[in-house]
Amino acid sequence: MASRRALKAAEAIRKVVATAILTDIKDPRVQHATITKVEVSPDMRIAKVFFMTTGGEAKERLIQQGLRSAAGYLQQKCAKRIETRYTPTLIFEVDKGVKNLVAITQILAEERSQREAESGVAEAEPEDEEDADEELDKSEEDEDSRSDE
C-alpha cells in the first residue's frame, strides 16, 4: 500500500502534468492525451504517468513520443509544485484499463446478441417507472371496486 505522502505526490503530479498539457505544451502530438493516473515509487524517485487517447496504437505511440520529449519541461513544472528532495523521473505509459473495458463490453454485447438470435426472443424493453406505477394504481382501484360490490 502506498503511503499517504506518495498518494498526495501522485495526485499533484497528475494535476500538474494534465494542466501543462492543456495550457503550456504546444506540441500537437500530445493535445489529445488524457492523463488518467500516476503511480509513484515508494522512494518517490520514479513516477509512472498513465495516459489514454481515442485512436489506435499508432496515435498512442505518437503521443508517447511527444510526452517523452516534453518530460524535462514537465519534471521542471512538477519540481516547482512538489517540494521533495528529488524530483521524480516521469515515465509515460498507455493506460490499457479503459481499452480493456471497452473490449470486454463489446465481447459481452456480441455474446448477448448471439444468444438472443439463437433463442429467437428479442430483449424486452424495460418499462418506465411511471408506467409501472400507473398499472399498480389501476390494479389497486380494480381490487377496491370489487371489494365494494
WOMOWO-V152760 format. One record per residue. N is the residue number from 1. PHI is phi in whole degrees, 0 to 359 (NA if undefined). PSI is psi in whole degrees, -180 to 180 (* if undefined). OMEGA is omega in whole degrees, -180 to 180 (999 if undefined). Layout:
BEGIN
N/PHI/PSI/OMEGA + N/PHI/PSI/OMEGA
END
This chain:
BEGIN
1/NA/135/-179 + 2/286/148/179 + 3/287/163/-180 + 4/297/-38/179 + 5/298/-44/179 + 6/294/-39/178 + 7/295/-41/178 + 8/294/-40/178 + 9/295/-41/180 + 10/298/-43/179 + 11/294/-40/179 + 12/295/-41/178 + 13/296/-43/179 + 14/301/-44/180 + 15/295/-44/-179 + 16/296/-46/-178 + 17/294/-44/-179 + 18/297/-43/179 + 19/294/-42/-180 + 20/296/-38/179 + 21/296/-41/-178 + 22/287/-38/-170 + 23/251/-39/-170 + 24/262/-42/-173 + 25/280/126/-178 + 26/261/2/-180 + 27/294/119/-178 + 28/294/-17/-180 + 29/292/-30/-173 + 30/256/4/-175 + 31/294/-27/-177 + 32/257/20/178 + 33/270/141/175 + 34/240/122/179 + 35/279/120/-176 + 36/264/-43/-180 + 37/200/166/177 + 38/226/134/175 + 39/244/127/-179 + 40/252/137/178 + 41/293/159/-178 + 42/302/-33/179 + 43/273/1/177 + 44/59/31/177 + 45/262/-20/-179 + 46/230/135/177 + 47/234/120/175 + 48/270/120/-180 + 49/256/117/-179 + 50/263/135/179 + 51/228/162/175 + 52/222/163/178 + 53/204/162/172 + 54/272/136/-178 + 55/130/-178/-175 + 56/270/-171/-178 + 57/293/-32/179 + 58/297/-41/178 + 59/293/-38/178 + 60/297/-44/179 + 61/296/-39/179 + 62/297/-44/178 + 63/295/-41/-180 + 64/297/-39/176 + 65/296/-43/179 + 66/297/-41/179 + 67/293/-38/178 + 68/296/-38/180 + 69/289/-25/179 + 70/264/5/-175 + 71/301/-42/-180 + 72/299/-46/179 + 73/297/-43/-180 + 74/294/-37/176 + 75/296/-39/178 + 76/298/-43/178 + 77/297/-41/179 + 78/294/-37/-180 + 79/296/-36/178 + 80/290/-32/-175 + 81/275/-39/-175 + 82/251/124/-179 + 83/264/94/177 + 84/229/167/179 + 85/296/-43/-179 + 86/241/139/174 + 87/276/128/-178 + 88/296/141/173 + 89/282/128/-177 + 90/271/127/175 + 91/241/127/-175 + 92/257/129/179 + 93/225/151/178 + 94/283/134/178 + 95/275/108/-177 + 96/276/-9/-177 + 97/301/-46/-178 + 98/291/-40/179 + 99/296/-40/178 + 100/296/-40/178 + 101/299/-44/179 + 102/295/-42/180 + 103/296/-43/179 + 104/295/-41/179 + 105/298/-42/178 + 106/296/-42/-180 + 107/297/-44/179 + 108/295/-39/179 + 109/295/-41/178 + 110/296/-43/180 + 111/298/-43/179 + 112/296/-45/-179 + 113/293/-33/178 + 114/292/-41/178 + 115/296/-41/179 + 116/295/-39/179 + 117/293/-38/179 + 118/291/-41/-178 + 119/278/-20/179 + 120/77/11/-179 + 121/250/125/177 + 122/281/150/179 + 123/293/129/-179 + 124/286/141/177 + 125/286/133/177 + 126/292/141/-179 + 127/284/151/174 + 128/290/153/179 + 129/296/-36/-179 + 130/296/-43/179 + 131/297/-42/180 + 132/295/-40/178 + 133/296/-42/180 + 134/297/-43/180 + 135/295/-38/178 + 136/295/-43/178 + 137/298/-42/-180 + 138/297/-43/-179 + 139/294/-36/177 + 140/293/-40/179 + 141/295/-40/179 + 142/297/-43/179 + 143/296/-42/179 + 144/297/-42/-179 + 145/292/-33/178 + 146/290/-38/-178 + 147/289/-25/178 + 148/288/-28/-177 + 149/284/*/999
END
